[in-house]
Amino acid sequence: MMCLSQLNSVSLDEFVRIVGLVFEHSPWIAEVTWPKRPFASVKELHRALCQTVTDAGEEKQLVLIRAHPDLVGKLALAGQLTRESTNEQVSAGLGNLTPEEVAFFQQNNAAYKEKFGFPFVICARLNKKEAILNGFKVRLQNSREQEIKTALEEIGKIAYLRLQDIVQH
């Protein structure tokens, strides 16, 4: 864990190494946000990172959404998620599913991806298995535009929790 004043004074490379993990496989967000230092609070840093995402435009936003793994997907089952994603999925109760539950997740992942062209993203740390499964049902009714917006909001929640794990207030 690092204090914010230290983080404000590190080099670009160090900032990207530390903050780049906050957004799944997307260190470019930290890189683009670095020049906006110093940040007065973790919330301000989070806002700046999210503003970078907003300003990036839909094409880059879709790349960010697609960088997220499927919940209970092939990578999770093979133990190949990032440490952060693994911990988040386990905290939501997705670590010990029955074969039927795994199949249900995979069916929902496929239906969602078929409809929207990107994976279902939800902040697993703020949800449990039942809420996530219900989320599939509800969100499959949305338009693509609604889902892009919702996915980015969920990514923002994930990023904030990850920031709190690495930066002291």
SEFI-422640 format. One record per atom (N, C-alpha, C): residue in one letter; x, y, z. Coordinates in steps of 0.05 Angstrom, whole numbers, plus 5000, padded with zeros to 4 digits. Example, Ala and Ser with C-alpha at 12.3 -4.5 7.8 and 13.67 -1.06 7.14 Angstrom:
<rs>
A526448865156/A524649105156/A526449345156/S525749555142/S527349795143/S525850015157/
</rs>
This chain:
<rs>
M501749765000/M500050005000/M501850255000/M501050454985/M502550694982/M500850934989/C502051135002/C500451375008/C500251554983/L498151704982/L497551864958/L499752064952/S500952184973/S503052384968/S505452244954/Q506052004961/Q508251854948/Q507451804919/L504951714914/L504051654887/L504151904870/N503452134881/N503552374866/N506352454856/S508352344869/S511052424863/S512652214846/V511451994840/V512951784825/V513051854795/S514951714782/S515251744753/S512851634738/L512751694713/L510551594696/L510651284696/D512951174692/D513150874691/D512250754718/E513050874740/E512250764766/E509250794771/F508151024763/F505251074765/F503650874749/V504550814725/V503250624708/V503450344720/R505850274731/R506250014744/R504249974767/I503850184783/I502150164807/I499250194800/V498450404785/V495650464780/V494650324755/G496450234738/G495550094714/G493949844718/L494249724742/L492749474748/L489849524756/V489249784761/V486549854770/V484449794749/F485149834724/F483349774701/F484449534687/E482849324685/E483749064674/E485249084647/H487749004647/H489348994623/H489249254607/S489149484621/S488849744608/S490649954621/P493249914621/P495050114634/P495050384620/W494050394596/W493950654581/W492350864597/I490450774613/I488750964628/I490451114649/A492150964663/A493951084682/A495951264668/E496951174645/E498951334630/E497751604622/V495351604611/V494051854602/V493352034626/T492751914649/T491952074672/T494252184688/W496652064686/W498952144702/W499552454701/P499352584678/P500052874678/P498153044694/K495852934702/K493853094717/K494553114747/R496752984755/R497652994783/R498253284791/P498253354816/P497753174839/P494653154845/F494052934857/F491252874864/F490952924894/A488753064901/A488353134929/A487152904946/S485952714932/S484752494946/S484552254927/V484052014938/V483651774922/V481151814905/K479151944915/K476752004899/K477352174875/E479052374879/E479852554857/E481452394836/L483252224845/L484752054827/L482851874811/H480951754825/H478951584812/H477351744791/R476451984799/R474952144780/R476652204755/A479152264759/A480952334736/A481352084718/L481651854730/L481951604715/L479351554699/C477051584712/C474551534698/C474051744676/Q474951984680/Q474752194660/Q476452124635/T478752004640/T480451904618/T478851704602/V477451524615/V475851324601/V473651454585/T472251644597/T470051784584/T471151934559/D473352074562/D474552224541/D475652054518/A476151804524/A477451624504/A475751564480/G473051584484/G471251524462/G470451234461/E468351174446/E467150914447/E468950684439/E470550724419/E472350514409/E474250414431/K475550594445/K477350524467/K475750414491/Q473450524495/Q471750424517/Q470950134512/L470350064487/L469649784481/L472149604485/V474449704478/V476949544483/V477249494513/L476749704529/L476849674558/L474849464568/I472349484559/I470349294567/I471149014559/R472148984535/R472948714525/R475348604539/A476848774553/A479248674568/A478448524593/H475848544600/H474948404624/H474248114618/P474847934636/P474247644632/P471347584637/D470447374625/D467747274631/D467747174660/L465447224673/L465147114700/L464846804697/V466446664712/V466446374711/V466946274683/G468546424668/G469246344641/G471646154639/K472546114615/K474845924610/K477246004626/L477946264626/L480346354641/L480046304670/A477646354681/A477246304710/A477446014716/L476245844700/L476345554705/L479145444702/A480745574685/A483545484681/A485445614700/G484445784718/G486245924737/G488046134724/Q487046254703/Q488746444687/Q487846734689/L486246804708/L485447084712/L487647234726/T487447504725/T489247664741/T488647604770/R490547654787/R490147604816/R487747764826/E487448014817/E485148174825/E482548054817/S482347964791/S479847854782/S479147594796/T481147434801/T480747184816/T479547234843/N480847424858/N479947484885/N477047604885/E476447764864/E473847884863/E471647684857/Q472247494839/Q470347284833/Q469847104857/V472047034871/V471746864895/V470147014916/S470647274920/S469147424940/S466147434935/A465347404909/A462547404902/A461247134904/G462846934912/G461846664915/G461946504890/L463646584871/L463746454845/L466046244844/G467346194867/G469546004867/G468745714870/N466445664882/N465645384887/N462845334876/L462645334850/L460045294838/L459645004830/T457144924829/T456444654819/T456844654789/P457144424777/P457244404748/P454844534734/E452544514746/E450144644735/E450344944735/E451345054758/E451745344760/E453745444740/V455945294737/V458045374717/V456745384689/A455145174682/A453845164656/A451945404653/F450545474674/F448645694673/F450145964668/F452346004682/F454046244677/F454946244648/Q455946024639/Q457046014611/Q454846064591/Q452445964595/Q450246024577/Q449546314577/N449446434601/N448946724603/N451146894590/N453646814595/N455846954583/N455646954553/A454946724541/A454746694512/A452446864501/A450146854515/A447847004506/A448447304507/Y449747394528/Y450447674532/Y452347764510/K454447614507/K456547684487/K455347684459/E453647494453/E452247474427/E450647734422/K449247824442/K447548064439/K449148324437/F451148354455/F452548604457/F455248624445/G456548394441/G459248404429/G461548444449/F460948424474/F462948454495/F462048294520/P463848244539/P463148084562/P461448234582/F459848084597/F458248194619/F460148284641/V460048534648/V461848644669/V460148734692/I460748644716/I459448734741/I461548734763/C461248914781/C463148934803/C462548704822/A464048484819/A463548244835/A463848284865/R465648464873/R466048514902/R463548634915/L461848764899/L459448894910/L456948724906/N457348474896/N455148294890/N455748014898/K453647854901/K453947574906/K452847414882/K453247164882/K452446994860/K449647044850/E447747044869/E444847074861/E444347344847/A445547554858/A445247824846/A446447834818/I448747704815/I450047704789/I448347554769/L447247324777/L445547164758/L443047324751/N441947464771/N439647634765/N440447874747/G442847974750/G443848184733/G443948104704/F444647854698/F444547764671/F441747794660/K439747694675/K436947694666/K436047974660/V436548164679/V435648434676/V437148574653/R439748554653/R441348704633/R441148594605/L440448354601/L440048244574/L437748384560/Q436048524576/Q433748664565/Q434548944555/N436949044562/N437749314556/N438649344527/S438849594518/S439949654492/S443049634494/R444349624471/R447249624471/R448349874484/E447150104478/E448150354489/E447850354520/Q445650254530/Q445250234559/Q447350054571/E448049834557/E449949644568/E452749744567/I453449904547/I456150024547/I456350214571/K454350374576/K454250554599/K454450404625/T452750194628/T452750034652/T455449894657/A456549784636/A459149644638/A461249844648/L461350084636/L463250284644/L462850374673/E460350394682/E459750454710/E460850234729/E460349984721/E461349764737/E464449754738/I465649814715/I468649824714/I469650044732/G468150274733/G468950484752/G468850394781/K466750234788/K466550134815/K468949944821/I469549764802/I471749584805/I474349734810/A474749944793/A477150104794/A477450244821/Y475250344832/Y475350484857/Y476150294880/L474950064880/L475649864901/L478549784898/R479549744874/R482349674870/R484149894878/L483450144873/L485050374881/L485250384912/Q482950334925/Q482950334955/Q484850114966/D485249894950/D487049684959/D489949764957/I490549954940/I493450014935/I494250294944/V492350474948/V493050754956/V491750824982/Q493350915002/Q492251005027/Q491051285023/H488851335038/H487451585036/H489051805047/
</rs>
